[in-house]
Amino acid sequence: MADETTLEVPGPDGTRSVRISHPGRVVYPEVGITKLDLAEYLLAVSGPFLSANGDRPISLQRFRDTIDGEQFFSKNPPRGAPAYIREVKVVYPSARSHPQLVLDEPASAVWAVQMGTVVFHPWPSRAENSDNPDQFRIDLDPQPGTGFEEAVPAAIALRAVLAEAGLDAYVKTSGNRGLHVFAPIRPEHEFLDVRHAVIAAARELERRMPHAVTTAWWKEERGRKIFVDFNQANRDRTMAGAYSPRPLPHAPVSCPVTWDELESVDPRSFTVLTVPKRLEEVGDAWADFAERPGSIDVLLSWWQRDLDNGLGELPFPPDYPKMPGEPPRVQPSKKVAENWDENGNRTAG
């Protein structure tokens, strides 16, 4: 194959010619998917892909060669990016501000593949209101000894919890063994409030399925359960977007599904090779996602109820600054109680 080719990509401002260098480079060795194949996949799914991931700060997980090789993340537009690649300034947990990529049209998604992108990680907020999420997200993460089959009933129960709180839940495969449960919300609260709403929902789910799910941050405490990953709700914490490929040998895709089909689907069947045909045959399971945004106020009242009953803050990611009310950042098996005060600050040791 030639060292480069060009894809003609239609979009809102007309057709753009997007160069693809080394189109024959194999990205997924096990199934033989090339860089050009990946670009054509993004073009084929660009409508629902951009509906889910466009107009948001986004991080690109890029690979220099195959999915087995060197990888890195890009957040800000690289030098030489085309004029149609937008950026927006966002605030990170460190309080630093920095420009971050935004994808607005099919050509921008294809360009990202040209830059070596395999996985797309969108923020849960819109570009022009990046401090206030409009998506409520929970990652159901199977721990050793559990898998997709155990994640399904947890997702169904979580849907019921969110419905009681006034939210319409949507679900997608993670592209691996887990499930992602989302709900559209009105962008009325900043990230810490949304995190607390997520924790409130997670704790309620844990009460209803104590032998099946856990909110335990430390792996040594999780057991053979589904971990409800509340920390994915934090600022600058993202998960693979809807219709994003994942870097696993069979080229899986994080694929939206309907609640009716959830119990019968095989997540391994959703791949770069199969999802375009699925969209042609059954359409986008998230086509109406943004039509009924809800409020997290009920969940925040649950959070306050739990605070009043003695349940406090949960751990933050290790690269975060120490947060108010956060418990000690030390494995429970290594914690010496007398070395910590009631606020989680080390006093000795």
C-alpha positions in Angstrom: 0.0 0.0 0.0 1.2 3.6 -0.7 2.8 5.5 2.1 -0.3 7.7 2.3 -3.9 8.1 1.1 -6.7 10.6 1.5 -10.2 10.2 2.8 -12.8 12.5 1.6 -14.9 13.3 4.7 -18.2 15.1 4.4 -19.1 17.5 7.2 -21.1 20.6 8.1 -18.8 22.9 6.2 -18.4 20.7 3.2 -16.1 17.8 2.3 -12.6 17.8 3.8 -9.7 15.9 2.5 -8.0 14.1 5.4 -4.5 12.6 4.8 -3.8 9.2 6.3 -0.1 8.4 6.4 1.0 4.8 6.5 -2.6 3.5 5.9 -1.5 -0.1 5.8 0.2 0.0 9.2 -1.5 -2.8 11.3 -2.9 -1.4 14.5 -4.6 -4.6 15.7 -2.2 -7.5 14.8 -4.5 -10.3 15.9 -7.4 -9.3 13.6 -5.3 -7.4 11.0 -7.1 -4.0 11.4 -5.0 -1.3 9.8 -4.8 2.4 10.4 -6.9 3.0 7.3 -9.5 0.5 8.6 -9.7 2.4 11.9 -10.1 5.8 10.1 -12.9 4.3 7.9 -14.6 2.9 11.1 -14.6 6.4 12.7 -16.0 7.8 9.4 -18.7 5.1 9.3 -19.9 5.8 12.9 -19.2 9.5 13.0 -22.8 10.6 13.5 -23.5 8.7 16.8 -19.9 9.0 17.8 -20.0 12.8 17.6 -23.4 13.0 19.2 -21.9 11.2 22.2 -18.4 12.7 22.3 -18.4 15.9 20.3 -18.4 19.4 21.8 -16.6 18.1 24.8 -13.0 18.4 26.1 -11.5 15.1 25.0 -8.2 13.2 25.6 -6.8 11.0 22.9 -5.1 7.8 23.8 -2.5 7.4 21.0 -0.3 4.6 19.9 3.0 4.9 18.0 2.6 1.5 16.3 0.3 -1.4 17.3 -1.9 -1.6 20.4 0.9 -3.6 22.0 3.4 -0.8 21.6 4.1 2.5 23.2 1.1 4.7 24.0 0.5 8.1 25.5 -2.3 10.6 26.0 -2.8 13.9 24.2 -5.0 16.6 25.7 -4.1 19.8 23.9 -4.0 20.2 20.1 -0.6 19.3 18.7 1.4 21.7 16.6 0.2 21.7 13.0 -3.4 20.6 13.8 -5.8 21.6 11.1 -7.9 24.8 11.6 -11.1 22.8 12.1 -9.6 21.2 15.3 -11.0 23.3 18.2 -9.7 23.7 21.7 -11.1 25.0 24.9 -9.4 26.0 28.1 -10.3 23.8 31.1 -9.3 23.7 34.7 -7.6 20.6 36.1 -7.6 19.3 39.7 -4.3 21.1 40.3 -6.1 24.4 39.6 -4.0 24.9 36.4 -5.8 25.9 33.2 -4.8 24.4 29.9 -6.3 24.1 26.4 -7.9 20.8 25.6 -9.0 19.3 22.3 -12.6 19.4 21.1 -14.0 17.3 18.2 -16.8 18.9 16.2 -17.1 17.1 12.9 -16.3 13.8 11.2 -13.1 15.1 9.8 -11.8 15.8 13.3 -12.4 12.2 14.4 -10.6 10.9 11.3 -7.8 13.3 11.8 -7.4 11.9 15.4 -6.9 8.4 13.9 -4.2 9.9 11.6 -2.5 11.0 14.8 -2.4 7.5 16.1 -5.6 7.7 18.3 -7.3 4.4 19.2 -9.3 5.4 22.3 -11.3 8.6 22.8 -11.9 9.9 26.4 -14.5 12.7 26.5 -15.2 14.8 29.6 -18.8 14.6 31.0 -19.2 18.3 30.4 -19.7 20.5 27.3 -16.8 22.6 26.0 -18.4 26.0 26.8 -19.5 24.9 30.3 -16.7 22.5 31.2 -17.0 23.0 35.0 -20.5 21.7 35.1 -21.1 18.1 33.9 -24.2 17.4 31.8 -23.6 13.6 32.1 -23.8 11.5 35.2 -21.5 8.5 34.8 -20.8 5.3 36.8 -18.3 2.6 35.8 -19.3 -0.9 36.9 -15.9 -2.6 37.1 -15.8 -6.4 37.6 -13.1 -7.5 40.1 -11.2 -10.8 39.8 -13.6 -13.7 39.9 -16.4 -11.7 38.3 -17.2 -10.6 34.8 -19.7 -9.2 32.4 -22.5 -11.6 33.6 -22.2 -10.2 37.1 -22.1 -6.6 35.9 -25.5 -7.0 34.1 -27.7 -7.4 37.2 -25.8 -4.6 38.9 -26.5 -2.3 36.0 -30.2 -3.2 36.0 -30.4 -2.5 39.7 -28.5 0.8 39.3 -31.0 1.8 36.6 -33.8 1.3 39.2 -31.9 3.4 41.8 -31.4 6.2 39.4 -35.1 6.1 38.3 -36.1 6.6 41.9 -33.8 9.6 42.0 -35.5 11.0 38.8 -32.8 10.1 36.3 -33.2 8.2 33.0 -30.2 5.8 32.7 -28.5 4.6 29.6 -26.0 1.7 29.3 -23.0 0.8 27.2 -20.4 -1.9 27.2 -17.1 -0.7 28.4 -15.3 -2.5 25.6 -13.9 -5.0 28.1 -15.7 -6.9 30.9 -17.6 -4.0 32.5 -20.5 -1.7 31.9 -20.9 2.1 31.9 -24.2 3.5 33.1 -24.8 7.1 32.1 -27.7 9.6 32.7 -28.2 13.0 31.1 -28.3 15.8 33.8 -28.8 19.5 33.7 -25.5 21.3 34.0 -26.4 22.9 37.3 -23.7 21.5 39.6 -19.9 21.4 39.5 -17.8 18.2 39.6 -17.6 17.7 43.4 -21.4 17.8 43.7 -21.8 15.3 40.9 -19.2 13.1 42.5 -21.2 13.2 45.7 -24.3 12.3 43.8 -22.5 9.3 42.2 -21.4 8.2 45.7 -24.9 8.4 47.0 -26.2 6.3 44.1 -23.3 3.8 44.6 -24.0 3.4 48.3 -27.7 2.9 47.7 -26.8 0.2 45.1 -24.4 -1.4 47.6 -27.2 -1.5 50.2 -29.4 -3.4 47.9 -26.8 -5.8 46.5 -24.3 -6.1 49.4 -23.0 -9.5 48.3 -22.6 -8.4 44.6 -21.3 -4.8 44.5 -18.9 -2.7 46.5 -17.8 0.9 46.9 -14.5 -0.1 48.6 -11.7 1.9 47.0 -8.9 -0.4 48.2 -8.6 -3.5 46.1 -7.8 -5.6 49.1 -11.3 -4.9 50.4 -13.4 -5.5 47.3 -13.6 -9.2 47.1 -15.3 -11.0 44.2 -17.7 -8.2 43.5 -18.5 -5.5 41.0 -16.7 -2.3 42.0 -18.8 0.9 41.6 -16.1 3.3 40.5 -17.2 6.6 41.9 -13.9 8.3 41.1 -14.6 8.3 37.4 -16.9 11.2 38.3 -14.0 13.5 39.3 -12.7 16.4 37.2 -10.3 15.2 34.5 -11.3 11.6 35.0 -12.7 10.0 31.9 -13.7 6.7 30.4 -13.8 5.5 26.9 -16.5 7.3 25.0 -19.5 5.7 23.2 -18.3 3.9 20.0 -14.7 4.4 20.9 -12.4 1.4 20.1 -10.5 -0.2 22.9 -6.8 -1.4 22.7 -7.6 -5.2 23.1 -6.6 -7.9 20.6 -10.1 -8.4 19.0 -10.7 -4.6 18.5 -13.7 -4.2 20.7 -15.8 -1.1 20.9 -17.5 0.6 23.9 -21.0 0.1 22.5 -24.3 1.6 23.6 -27.0 -1.1 24.0 -30.7 -0.9 24.9 -31.9 -2.1 28.3 -34.0 -4.7 26.6 -31.1 -6.4 24.9 -28.6 -6.0 27.8 -29.1 -9.5 29.3 -28.6 -11.3 25.9 -25.7 -9.4 24.4 -22.1 -10.6 24.1 -19.8 -7.6 24.6 -17.1 -9.3 22.5 -19.4 -9.1 19.5 -19.1 -5.3 19.3 -16.0 -4.6 17.4 -14.5 -2.1 14.9 -15.5 -4.7 12.2 -19.1 -5.2 13.4 -20.5 -2.0 14.9 -21.0 -0.1 11.6 -23.4 -2.9 10.4 -25.1 -2.9 13.8 -25.8 0.8 13.5 -27.2 0.3 10.0 -29.5 -2.5 11.2 -30.7 -1.3 14.6 -29.6 2.3 14.9 -28.0 4.2 17.8 -29.3 3.0 21.2 -28.4 6.4 22.6 -30.1 8.5 19.9 -32.4 10.2 22.4 -29.8 10.5 25.2 -30.0 14.3 25.6 -33.7 14.7 25.3 -34.7 14.4 29.0 -31.9 15.7 31.3 -32.6 15.3 35.0 -31.6 16.8 38.3 -29.2 15.3 40.8 -30.9 17.1 43.7 -32.5 13.9 45.0 -29.1 12.1 45.0 -27.6 15.1 46.8 -30.2 14.8 49.5 -29.3 11.1 49.8 -25.6 12.2 50.1 -26.6 14.6 53.0 -28.6 11.9 54.6 -25.6 9.5 54.6 -23.4 12.3 56.0 -25.9 12.8 58.8 -25.7 9.1 59.5 -21.9 9.1 59.8 -20.9 8.1 56.2 -18.3 10.6 55.1 -16.2 11.3 52.1 -14.5 8.5 50.1 -10.9 8.5 48.8 -9.9 10.6 45.8 -7.5 9.5 43.1 -3.8 9.5 44.3 -2.8 12.4 42.1 -5.4 14.7 43.6 -4.6 17.2 46.2 -5.8 16.2 49.7 -9.5 16.9 49.8 -11.6 18.1 52.8 -13.0 15.2 54.8 -11.0 12.6 52.8 -10.0 9.5 54.7 -6.3 8.6 55.0 -4.6 7.6 51.7 -3.1 4.4 53.0 -4.1 0.8 52.5 -6.2 -0.4 55.4 -3.9 -3.4 56.0 -1.0 -0.9 56.5 -2.8 1.7 58.5 -1.8 2.2 62.1 -4.8 3.9 63.7 -2.9 5.9 66.3 -0.8 7.6 63.5 -3.9 9.4 62.0 -6.3 12.1 63.4 -10.0 12.1 62.8 -9.6 14.2 59.7 -7.3 11.7 58.0 -4.1 13.6 58.6 -1.0 11.8 59.6 0.1 12.7 63.1 3.0 10.2 63.7 4.8 7.3 62.2 
